[in-house]
């Protein structure tokens, strides 16, 4: 079965399914799926070790906001992958807490990861501002009662971001929203 980018966008990014679910539905055995997942994980870790580029403007935005507002990362990534990417770019010190894969029973588009982050930060959900690049993440934020600034990327641009409080083109556009007085 050949998968196109548009298939990935629909199946994974919008529906929250993955190719392993498709393989299982087609009768691929559990041991073959497990081996394939491990091969994928090895390749993914190798890619992380080789280096993942930081999105333009992220460091400057984090530096400006650090110490002014509490910040958290809520991700479906595995903790070790996130830690590796953040340490490579020196970003680990910007966040008071991290909610990664496995921290909650349910994951995006459910609100649980965002609600846990708000609880850890001791901030009411309606006082948070979620920054998301995916439709499923936006759905999770809205379900948690949190306003959301969506910054779609090349892959997620096909999503429905109509429920976002803000739809931005660049992470730097967050600063006047979060710090309206320019402080």
C-alpha atoms as an extended CHARMM CRD file, in Angstrom:
* protein
*
       183  EXT
         1         1  UNK       CA              0.0000000000        0.0000000000        0.0000000000  PROA      1               0.0000000000
         2         2  UNK       CA              1.4720000000        3.3150000000       -1.0590000000  PROA      2               0.0000000000
         3         3  UNK       CA              0.7790000000        6.2830000000        1.1820000000  PROA      3               0.0000000000
         4         4  UNK       CA              0.9500000000        9.8380000000       -0.0700000000  PROA      4               0.0000000000
         5         5  UNK       CA              1.5080000000       12.9120000000        2.0900000000  PROA      5               0.0000000000
         6         6  UNK       CA             -2.2180000000       13.6810000000        1.7400000000  PROA      6               0.0000000000
         7         7  UNK       CA             -2.9970000000       10.1840000000        3.1170000000  PROA      7               0.0000000000
         8         8  UNK       CA             -0.6960000000       10.7930000000        6.0960000000  PROA      8               0.0000000000
         9         9  UNK       CA             -2.2950000000       14.1870000000        6.7370000000  PROA      9               0.0000000000
        10        10  UNK       CA             -5.7910000000       12.7140000000        6.7460000000  PROA      10              0.0000000000
        11        11  UNK       CA             -5.0920000000        9.4320000000        8.5650000000  PROA      11              0.0000000000
        12        12  UNK       CA             -2.5340000000       10.5440000000       11.1130000000  PROA      12              0.0000000000
        13        13  UNK       CA             -2.9250000000       14.2730000000       11.6220000000  PROA      13              0.0000000000
        14        14  UNK       CA             -6.7100000000       14.5380000000       11.3380000000  PROA      14              0.0000000000
        15        15  UNK       CA             -7.9870000000       11.1010000000       12.3890000000  PROA      15              0.0000000000
        16        16  UNK       CA             -5.2690000000       10.2970000000       14.9260000000  PROA      16              0.0000000000
        17        17  UNK       CA             -4.6150000000        6.8800000000       13.4120000000  PROA      17              0.0000000000
        18        18  UNK       CA             -1.2950000000        5.5120000000       12.1940000000  PROA      18              0.0000000000
        19        19  UNK       CA              0.0370000000        3.1420000000        9.5780000000  PROA      19              0.0000000000
        20        20  UNK       CA              0.3290000000        0.3950000000       12.1720000000  PROA      20              0.0000000000
        21        21  UNK       CA             -3.4330000000        0.4850000000       12.6870000000  PROA      21              0.0000000000
        22        22  UNK       CA             -3.8580000000        0.2250000000        8.9240000000  PROA      22              0.0000000000
        23        23  UNK       CA             -1.4060000000       -2.6810000000        8.7830000000  PROA      23              0.0000000000
        24        24  UNK       CA             -3.2590000000       -4.4990000000       11.5550000000  PROA      24              0.0000000000
        25        25  UNK       CA             -6.5640000000       -3.9900000000        9.7250000000  PROA      25              0.0000000000
        26        26  UNK       CA             -4.9600000000       -5.5130000000        6.6190000000  PROA      26              0.0000000000
        27        27  UNK       CA             -3.9550000000       -8.6140000000        8.6010000000  PROA      27              0.0000000000
        28        28  UNK       CA             -0.2850000000       -7.8830000000        9.3000000000  PROA      28              0.0000000000
        29        29  UNK       CA              0.7310000000       -9.9010000000       12.3630000000  PROA      29              0.0000000000
        30        30  UNK       CA              1.5040000000       -8.3230000000       15.7260000000  PROA      30              0.0000000000
        31        31  UNK       CA              5.1390000000       -9.5010000000       15.6760000000  PROA      31              0.0000000000
        32        32  UNK       CA              5.7610000000       -7.9300000000       12.2450000000  PROA      32              0.0000000000
        33        33  UNK       CA              4.1540000000       -4.6840000000       13.4400000000  PROA      33              0.0000000000
        34        34  UNK       CA              6.2950000000       -4.7230000000       16.6190000000  PROA      34              0.0000000000
        35        35  UNK       CA              9.5110000000       -5.2530000000       14.6230000000  PROA      35              0.0000000000
        36        36  UNK       CA              8.5600000000       -2.5210000000       12.1790000000  PROA      36              0.0000000000
        37        37  UNK       CA              7.7930000000       -0.1010000000       15.0420000000  PROA      37              0.0000000000
        38        38  UNK       CA             11.2030000000       -0.7930000000       16.5790000000  PROA      38              0.0000000000
        39        39  UNK       CA             12.9240000000       -0.2260000000       13.2110000000  PROA      39              0.0000000000
        40        40  UNK       CA             11.0410000000        3.0520000000       12.8810000000  PROA      40              0.0000000000
        41        41  UNK       CA             12.0130000000        4.0770000000       16.4170000000  PROA      41              0.0000000000
        42        42  UNK       CA             15.6870000000        3.3550000000       15.7300000000  PROA      42              0.0000000000
        43        43  UNK       CA             15.5930000000        5.4610000000       12.5580000000  PROA      43              0.0000000000
        44        44  UNK       CA             13.7340000000        8.2620000000       14.3620000000  PROA      44              0.0000000000
        45        45  UNK       CA             16.2500000000        8.3140000000       17.2360000000  PROA      45              0.0000000000
        46        46  UNK       CA             19.0860000000        8.3630000000       14.7020000000  PROA      46              0.0000000000
        47        47  UNK       CA             17.4730000000       11.3630000000       13.0020000000  PROA      47              0.0000000000
        48        48  UNK       CA             17.1780000000       13.1630000000       16.3410000000  PROA      48              0.0000000000
        49        49  UNK       CA             20.8130000000       12.4320000000       17.1840000000  PROA      49              0.0000000000
        50        50  UNK       CA             21.8520000000       13.8080000000       13.7810000000  PROA      50              0.0000000000
        51        51  UNK       CA             20.0030000000       16.9840000000       14.6820000000  PROA      51              0.0000000000
        52        52  UNK       CA             16.6010000000       18.5280000000       14.1830000000  PROA      52              0.0000000000
        53        53  UNK       CA             16.4330000000       22.1890000000       13.2080000000  PROA      53              0.0000000000
        54        54  UNK       CA             14.7550000000       24.5960000000       15.5580000000  PROA      54              0.0000000000
        55        55  UNK       CA             11.8850000000       26.5870000000       14.0710000000  PROA      55              0.0000000000
        56        56  UNK       CA             12.9300000000       30.1110000000       13.2040000000  PROA      56              0.0000000000
        57        57  UNK       CA             11.9950000000       32.5600000000       15.9600000000  PROA      57              0.0000000000
        58        58  UNK       CA             11.3940000000       29.9720000000       18.7010000000  PROA      58              0.0000000000
        59        59  UNK       CA             14.5270000000       30.7030000000       20.7320000000  PROA      59              0.0000000000
        60        60  UNK       CA             13.9950000000       34.4680000000       20.6490000000  PROA      60              0.0000000000
        61        61  UNK       CA             10.3330000000       34.0980000000       21.6030000000  PROA      61              0.0000000000
        62        62  UNK       CA             11.1400000000       31.7570000000       24.4960000000  PROA      62              0.0000000000
        63        63  UNK       CA             13.9000000000       34.0830000000       25.7260000000  PROA      63              0.0000000000
        64        64  UNK       CA             11.4810000000       37.0140000000       25.7070000000  PROA      64              0.0000000000
        65        65  UNK       CA              8.7440000000       35.1150000000       27.5690000000  PROA      65              0.0000000000
        66        66  UNK       CA             10.9810000000       33.2020000000       30.0060000000  PROA      66              0.0000000000
        67        67  UNK       CA             10.4900000000       34.3360000000       33.5870000000  PROA      67              0.0000000000
        68        68  UNK       CA              7.4780000000       36.4540000000       32.6650000000  PROA      68              0.0000000000
        69        69  UNK       CA              4.8940000000       33.6970000000       32.2680000000  PROA      69              0.0000000000
        70        70  UNK       CA              4.9030000000       30.0350000000       33.2720000000  PROA      70              0.0000000000
        71        71  UNK       CA              5.4030000000       27.7830000000       30.2610000000  PROA      71              0.0000000000
        72        72  UNK       CA              4.8800000000       24.0870000000       29.6100000000  PROA      72              0.0000000000
        73        73  UNK       CA              5.3870000000       21.6920000000       26.7220000000  PROA      73              0.0000000000
        74        74  UNK       CA              2.5120000000       19.3540000000       25.8950000000  PROA      74              0.0000000000
        75        75  UNK       CA              3.5200000000       16.8280000000       23.2610000000  PROA      75              0.0000000000
        76        76  UNK       CA              2.7100000000       13.3900000000       21.9440000000  PROA      76              0.0000000000
        77        77  UNK       CA              6.4440000000       12.7920000000       21.5560000000  PROA      77              0.0000000000
        78        78  UNK       CA              8.2080000000       10.2900000000       23.7650000000  PROA      78              0.0000000000
        79        79  UNK       CA              9.9770000000       12.0360000000       26.6670000000  PROA      79              0.0000000000
        80        80  UNK       CA             13.4600000000       10.8660000000       25.6610000000  PROA      80              0.0000000000
        81        81  UNK       CA             13.0210000000       12.2130000000       22.1220000000  PROA      81              0.0000000000
        82        82  UNK       CA             11.8240000000       15.5840000000       23.3800000000  PROA      82              0.0000000000
        83        83  UNK       CA             14.6440000000       15.7780000000       25.9320000000  PROA      83              0.0000000000
        84        84  UNK       CA             17.1800000000       15.0700000000       23.2070000000  PROA      84              0.0000000000
        85        85  UNK       CA             15.7940000000       17.7410000000       20.8940000000  PROA      85              0.0000000000
        86        86  UNK       CA             15.5470000000       20.3280000000       23.6640000000  PROA      86              0.0000000000
        87        87  UNK       CA             19.0250000000       19.6650000000       25.0180000000  PROA      87              0.0000000000
        88        88  UNK       CA             20.5090000000       19.8860000000       21.5080000000  PROA      88              0.0000000000
        89        89  UNK       CA             19.1660000000       23.4280000000       21.2550000000  PROA      89              0.0000000000
        90        90  UNK       CA             19.4580000000       24.4480000000       24.9100000000  PROA      90              0.0000000000
        91        91  UNK       CA             15.7030000000       24.8080000000       25.3030000000  PROA      91              0.0000000000
        92        92  UNK       CA             15.1350000000       22.6220000000       28.3650000000  PROA      92              0.0000000000
        93        93  UNK       CA             15.4290000000       25.4960000000       30.8630000000  PROA      93              0.0000000000
        94        94  UNK       CA             12.5530000000       27.5080000000       29.4390000000  PROA      94              0.0000000000
        95        95  UNK       CA              9.7310000000       25.2690000000       30.6430000000  PROA      95              0.0000000000
        96        96  UNK       CA              8.3930000000       24.7100000000       34.1400000000  PROA      96              0.0000000000
        97        97  UNK       CA              6.8750000000       21.3540000000       33.1870000000  PROA      97              0.0000000000
        98        98  UNK       CA              6.6320000000       18.8800000000       30.3380000000  PROA      98              0.0000000000
        99        99  UNK       CA              3.6800000000       16.6200000000       29.5770000000  PROA      99              0.0000000000
       100       100  UNK       CA              4.8400000000       14.0180000000       27.0650000000  PROA      100             0.0000000000
       101       101  UNK       CA              3.5540000000       10.6870000000       25.7570000000  PROA      101             0.0000000000
       102       102  UNK       CA              2.5530000000        8.4020000000       28.5920000000  PROA      102             0.0000000000
       103       103  UNK       CA              1.8210000000       11.1440000000       31.1460000000  PROA      103             0.0000000000
       104       104  UNK       CA             -1.9460000000       10.7740000000       30.7050000000  PROA      104             0.0000000000
       105       105  UNK       CA             -4.1510000000        7.8510000000       29.7910000000  PROA      105             0.0000000000
       106       106  UNK       CA             -5.7250000000        9.7350000000       26.9000000000  PROA      106             0.0000000000
       107       107  UNK       CA             -3.8480000000       11.9240000000       24.4470000000  PROA      107             0.0000000000
       108       108  UNK       CA             -4.6880000000       14.6690000000       21.9730000000  PROA      108             0.0000000000
       109       109  UNK       CA             -7.4100000000       15.3860000000       20.7910000000  PROA      109             0.0000000000
       110       110  UNK       CA             -8.5690000000       14.7210000000       24.3680000000  PROA      110             0.0000000000
       111       111  UNK       CA             -8.0090000000       17.5800000000       26.8310000000  PROA      111             0.0000000000
       112       112  UNK       CA             -6.1840000000       15.5060000000       29.4620000000  PROA      112             0.0000000000
       113       113  UNK       CA             -2.5820000000       16.4860000000       28.5940000000  PROA      113             0.0000000000
       114       114  UNK       CA             -3.4120000000       20.2090000000       28.5870000000  PROA      114             0.0000000000
       115       115  UNK       CA             -5.3860000000       19.9690000000       31.8120000000  PROA      115             0.0000000000
       116       116  UNK       CA             -2.4560000000       18.2070000000       33.4790000000  PROA      116             0.0000000000
       117       117  UNK       CA             -0.0790000000       20.9490000000       32.3140000000  PROA      117             0.0000000000
       118       118  UNK       CA             -2.3740000000       23.6650000000       33.7120000000  PROA      118             0.0000000000
       119       119  UNK       CA             -2.6190000000       21.7910000000       36.9970000000  PROA      119             0.0000000000
       120       120  UNK       CA              1.1680000000       21.4520000000       37.2210000000  PROA      120             0.0000000000
       121       121  UNK       CA              1.5620000000       25.1670000000       36.5040000000  PROA      121             0.0000000000
       122       122  UNK       CA             -1.1960000000       26.0650000000       39.0050000000  PROA      122             0.0000000000
       123       123  UNK       CA             -2.9440000000       28.0820000000       36.2940000000  PROA      123             0.0000000000
       124       124  UNK       CA             -6.6560000000       27.9230000000       35.5000000000  PROA      124             0.0000000000
       125       125  UNK       CA             -7.2600000000       26.4730000000       32.0090000000  PROA      125             0.0000000000
       126       126  UNK       CA             -9.0200000000       29.6270000000       30.7970000000  PROA      126             0.0000000000
       127       127  UNK       CA             -5.9090000000       31.6440000000       31.7780000000  PROA      127             0.0000000000
       128       128  UNK       CA             -3.6100000000       29.5350000000       29.5850000000  PROA      128             0.0000000000
       129       129  UNK       CA             -2.7290000000       30.1530000000       25.9680000000  PROA      129             0.0000000000
       130       130  UNK       CA             -1.9570000000       27.0130000000       24.0210000000  PROA      130             0.0000000000
       131       131  UNK       CA              0.3070000000       27.2380000000       20.9850000000  PROA      131             0.0000000000
       132       132  UNK       CA             -0.4380000000       24.4490000000       18.5290000000  PROA      132             0.0000000000
       133       133  UNK       CA              0.5230000000       23.4460000000       15.0220000000  PROA      133             0.0000000000
       134       134  UNK       CA             -1.9910000000       20.6160000000       14.5360000000  PROA      134             0.0000000000
       135       135  UNK       CA             -5.7410000000       20.2900000000       14.2740000000  PROA      135             0.0000000000
       136       136  UNK       CA             -5.8010000000       17.5160000000       16.9070000000  PROA      136             0.0000000000
       137       137  UNK       CA             -3.8180000000       19.6860000000       19.2950000000  PROA      137             0.0000000000
       138       138  UNK       CA             -6.2310000000       22.5550000000       18.7280000000  PROA      138             0.0000000000
       139       139  UNK       CA             -9.1550000000       20.2110000000       19.4450000000  PROA      139             0.0000000000
       140       140  UNK       CA             -7.4780000000       19.2050000000       22.7230000000  PROA      140             0.0000000000
       141       141  UNK       CA             -6.9480000000       22.8250000000       23.7450000000  PROA      141             0.0000000000
       142       142  UNK       CA            -10.5500000000       23.7880000000       22.9600000000  PROA      142             0.0000000000
       143       143  UNK       CA            -11.8360000000       20.7240000000       24.8470000000  PROA      143             0.0000000000
       144       144  UNK       CA             -9.7070000000       21.8280000000       27.8290000000  PROA      144             0.0000000000
       145       145  UNK       CA            -11.3210000000       25.2800000000       27.7550000000  PROA      145             0.0000000000
       146       146  UNK       CA             -8.0810000000       26.9570000000       26.7430000000  PROA      146             0.0000000000
       147       147  UNK       CA             -7.6430000000       29.6560000000       24.1240000000  PROA      147             0.0000000000
       148       148  UNK       CA             -5.2860000000       28.5660000000       21.3690000000  PROA      148             0.0000000000
       149       149  UNK       CA             -2.9260000000       30.2740000000       18.9600000000  PROA      149             0.0000000000
       150       150  UNK       CA             -2.5300000000       27.9990000000       15.9650000000  PROA      150             0.0000000000
       151       151  UNK       CA              0.6450000000       28.1950000000       13.9170000000  PROA      151             0.0000000000
       152       152  UNK       CA              0.1610000000       25.5980000000       11.1780000000  PROA      152             0.0000000000
       153       153  UNK       CA              3.2590000000       24.2750000000        9.4800000000  PROA      153             0.0000000000
       154       154  UNK       CA              3.7140000000       23.0150000000        5.9360000000  PROA      154             0.0000000000
       155       155  UNK       CA              2.4060000000       19.5610000000        6.8460000000  PROA      155             0.0000000000
       156       156  UNK       CA             -0.5070000000       20.6250000000        9.0530000000  PROA      156             0.0000000000
       157       157  UNK       CA             -1.7090000000       23.5970000000        6.9960000000  PROA      157             0.0000000000
       158       158  UNK       CA             -4.5260000000       21.4320000000        5.5640000000  PROA      158             0.0000000000
       159       159  UNK       CA             -6.1770000000       21.2200000000        8.9900000000  PROA      159             0.0000000000
       160       160  UNK       CA             -9.2660000000       23.0530000000       10.1950000000  PROA      160             0.0000000000
       161       161  UNK       CA             -8.1120000000       25.8350000000       12.5160000000  PROA      161             0.0000000000
       162       162  UNK       CA            -11.4140000000       27.7290000000       12.5720000000  PROA      162             0.0000000000
       163       163  UNK       CA            -11.8510000000       27.2390000000       16.3460000000  PROA      163             0.0000000000
       164       164  UNK       CA             -8.4640000000       28.7820000000       17.1610000000  PROA      164             0.0000000000
       165       165  UNK       CA             -8.4370000000       32.0740000000       19.0350000000  PROA      165             0.0000000000
       166       166  UNK       CA             -5.6210000000       33.2070000000       16.7370000000  PROA      166             0.0000000000
       167       167  UNK       CA             -4.1450000000       31.7670000000       13.5450000000  PROA      167             0.0000000000
       168       168  UNK       CA             -0.5790000000       32.9840000000       13.1460000000  PROA      168             0.0000000000
       169       169  UNK       CA              2.0580000000       32.6500000000       10.4480000000  PROA      169             0.0000000000
       170       170  UNK       CA              5.0950000000       32.9410000000       12.7030000000  PROA      170             0.0000000000
       171       171  UNK       CA              5.8980000000       32.2200000000       16.3530000000  PROA      171             0.0000000000
       172       172  UNK       CA              7.0660000000       35.8140000000       16.8140000000  PROA      172             0.0000000000
       173       173  UNK       CA              3.4480000000       36.9510000000       16.3560000000  PROA      173             0.0000000000
       174       174  UNK       CA              2.7740000000       35.5330000000       19.8440000000  PROA      174             0.0000000000
       175       175  UNK       CA              4.6470000000       38.2950000000       21.6330000000  PROA      175             0.0000000000
       176       176  UNK       CA              2.1090000000       41.1300000000       21.1510000000  PROA      176             0.0000000000
       177       177  UNK       CA             -0.6720000000       38.7000000000       22.1660000000  PROA      177             0.0000000000
       178       178  UNK       CA              1.0420000000       37.4450000000       25.3150000000  PROA      178             0.0000000000
       179       179  UNK       CA              2.7510000000       40.7200000000       26.2150000000  PROA      179             0.0000000000
       180       180  UNK       CA              0.3540000000       43.3280000000       24.7810000000  PROA      180             0.0000000000
       181       181  UNK       CA              2.0460000000       46.1950000000       26.6030000000  PROA      181             0.0000000000
       182       182  UNK       CA              5.4050000000       45.1650000000       25.1420000000  PROA      182             0.0000000000
       183       183  UNK       CA              6.8220000000       44.6630000000       28.6430000000  PROA      183             0.0000000000
